[in-house]
Each structure stands twice: as structure tokens, then as C-alpha cells.
């Protein structure tokens, strides 16, 4: 967490050649799914279409998260 209470990338990550792969892998963890879910919750709805888009994004995120928990058969 940064000084303002937001999650921040440490400056050393920007210098690393593998930063993209590393950050993408971090988003596939349980904390990464929580981070993206929180971001969707904070986003404004923007009317009916915005609400449907946010719902769709949260559903897709939930489907991607389930294999991580081992509930997929």
C-alpha cells in the first residue's frame, strides 16, 4: 500500500525486464482477483449499459477465479 492507501507497484519493478509477466502472474492470484473485483465495485455504473458491462466483467472474473479454487471438475 502506498501513502494514500492505494496499491502501488514498487519502483524496482519498472526496471525489471520480466515486469509484465510478473504483474500478470500476480493478477492470477487470489489477491489479484480481489483487487480486480474491488476495482469493478468502485467503478461507476454509467447507466444501464454500464451496469450490464460491470456485471458481465464481474461474472467473467468469477469464472476465471473458480479454477484457482479447485472447484472446476
C-alpha positions as CSV (number, residue, x, y, z in Angstrom):
1,X,0.0,0.0,0.0
2,X,1.2,3.5,-0.8
3,X,1.0,6.6,1.3
4,X,-2.5,7.4,0.0
5,X,-3.9,3.9,0.8
6,X,-3.7,2.6,-2.8
7,X,-1.9,-0.4,-4.0
8,X,1.3,0.6,-5.8
9,X,3.9,-1.1,-7.9
10,X,7.4,-0.7,-6.3
11,X,9.8,1.3,-8.4
12,X,12.2,-1.7,-8.8
13,X,9.5,-3.5,-10.8
14,X,9.7,-0.8,-13.6
15,X,13.4,-1.6,-14.1
16,X,12.9,-5.4,-14.4
17,X,12.8,-7.0,-17.8
18,X,10.2,-9.5,-16.6
19,X,7.8,-7.0,-15.1
20,X,4.9,-7.7,-17.5
21,X,4.9,-11.4,-16.9
22,X,5.4,-11.0,-13.1
23,X,2.5,-8.5,-12.8
24,X,0.2,-10.7,-14.9
25,X,1.0,-13.7,-12.7
26,X,0.3,-11.6,-9.6
27,X,-3.2,-10.8,-11.0
28,X,-3.9,-14.5,-11.3
29,X,-3.5,-15.0,-7.5
30,X,-6.4,-14.7,-5.0
31,X,-5.3,-11.2,-4.1
32,X,-5.2,-10.3,-7.8
33,X,-8.8,-11.4,-8.2
34,X,-9.8,-9.4,-5.2
35,X,-8.0,-6.3,-6.5
36,X,-9.9,-6.5,-9.8
37,X,-13.2,-7.2,-8.1
38,X,-12.7,-4.2,-5.9
39,X,-11.9,-2.1,-8.9
40,X,-15.1,-3.2,-10.6
41,X,-17.1,-2.4,-7.4
42,X,-15.6,1.1,-7.3
43,X,-16.3,1.9,-11.0
44,X,-19.3,4.0,-11.8
45,X,-22.2,2.3,-13.4
46,X,-22.8,4.8,-16.3
47,X,-26.4,3.9,-16.7
48,X,-28.0,0.6,-17.7
49,X,-25.2,-0.3,-20.3
50,X,-22.5,0.5,-17.7
51,X,-24.2,-1.7,-15.1
52,X,-24.5,-4.6,-17.6
53,X,-20.9,-4.3,-18.6
54,X,-19.7,-4.3,-15.0
55,X,-22.0,-7.3,-14.2
56,X,-20.5,-9.1,-17.2
57,X,-17.0,-8.3,-16.2
58,X,-17.5,-9.5,-12.7
59,X,-19.1,-12.7,-13.9
60,X,-16.1,-13.3,-16.3
61,X,-13.7,-12.6,-13.4
62,X,-15.6,-15.1,-11.2
63,X,-15.4,-17.8,-13.8
64,X,-11.6,-17.3,-14.2
65,X,-11.3,-17.4,-10.4
66,X,-13.0,-20.7,-9.9
67,X,-10.3,-22.9,-11.4
68,X,-7.9,-21.3,-8.9
69,X,-10.0,-22.5,-6.0
70,X,-10.2,-26.0,-7.4
71,X,-14.0,-26.1,-7.8
72,X,-13.8,-26.9,-11.6
73,X,-14.4,-30.6,-12.5
